[in-house]
Amino acid sequence: METTLHRQLKEHYCDPDARIEVKLGRYRIDVVNGDRLVEIQRSGLAAIRDKVNCLCADGYQVDVVKPLVARKRLVKLTSENGVETSRRWSPLRATILNVFDELLYFTRVFPHPNLRMLIPLIDIEEVRYPGHGRRRRRRAGNFVVKDRFILDVHETHVFETVLDLQTLLPDDLPKKFDTAELAEGLSVSRDQAQRIGYVLRKTGVAQECGKRGNAILYKLVSKTAAARELRKKKTKVKRPPKAKTIPTMKSLKKPAKKKRKTVVARKAG
């Protein structure tokens, strides 16, 4: 079921003459603004990876909207239609650097000449009540989310090329750097810096250029090299593999052994 948050995002990125929920082949597009297709994804980008890959490969201009929750207000109810018991802000907050976590499973698609990533930072309200939903394991403290609402939309970051991702990196990075120096420059943990380094390498923002002990060294690509890789990606399209057919029980049976023909030797007369 569509949440209020998803509907609000569609209205926010919808032009006056746009069409909503348009069927295009075997896909359904959230918003069509002129010649651009808008896909809004609240959950992980891996779920729409193959879909966006196919649309870009077919020549469509695609905008992927992936909101990051800067602040979340939690509202608890006694039951699905019960009364409110508490209201507080969650301590978890996202920054624009969390876009690297979202790109971990999207590096096969981004960057692409037909793709544009729109990353808005938003404040939301999440209404929940006690329950287990579809969880198999039942634990104390489980809850079901009733709905999510947008409270405020902050700045929207636009990423089209690897050079746009480079703008998130500190200016004083050494020419050759490892993830420890990246973590210090961005004021993040070493684990997060390692994930950022992986995305930098997979998207072509940076290249491996050796080692310092066990640490991999990276260097940022130039503007010319980034444009060359983008042209190469446009000509070499990676389509998702075709789905394998599920074998039937009949095909799983072992073939019957063939009977050996007995050869009778003729006696010389």
PEBELMO-V100457 format. One record per run of one state. SS is the DSSP state (2 for helix, 1 for strand, 0 for the rest). FROM is the first residue (numbers start at 1). TO is the last residue. If there is no record, write none. Layout:
ss=SS from=FROM to=TO
ss=SS from=FROM to=TO
//
This chain:
ss=0 from=1 to=3
ss=2 from=4 to=12
ss=0 from=13 to=18
ss=1 from=19 to=24
ss=0 from=25 to=26
ss=1 from=27 to=33
ss=0 from=34 to=35
ss=1 from=36 to=40
ss=0 from=41 to=44
ss=2 from=45 to=57
ss=0 from=58 to=60
ss=1 from=61 to=65
ss=0 from=66 to=67
ss=1 from=68 to=77
ss=0 from=78 to=83
ss=1 from=84 to=89
ss=0 from=90 to=95
ss=2 from=96 to=102
ss=0 from=103 to=114
ss=1 from=115 to=130
ss=0 from=131 to=142
ss=1 from=143 to=159
ss=0 from=160 to=161
ss=2 from=162 to=166
ss=0 from=167 to=176
ss=1 from=177 to=177
ss=0 from=178 to=178
ss=2 from=179 to=186
ss=0 from=187 to=189
ss=2 from=190 to=203
ss=0 from=204 to=205
ss=1 from=206 to=212
ss=0 from=213 to=214
ss=1 from=215 to=220
ss=0 from=221 to=222
ss=2 from=223 to=235
ss=0 from=236 to=248
ss=2 from=249 to=252
ss=0 from=253 to=269
//
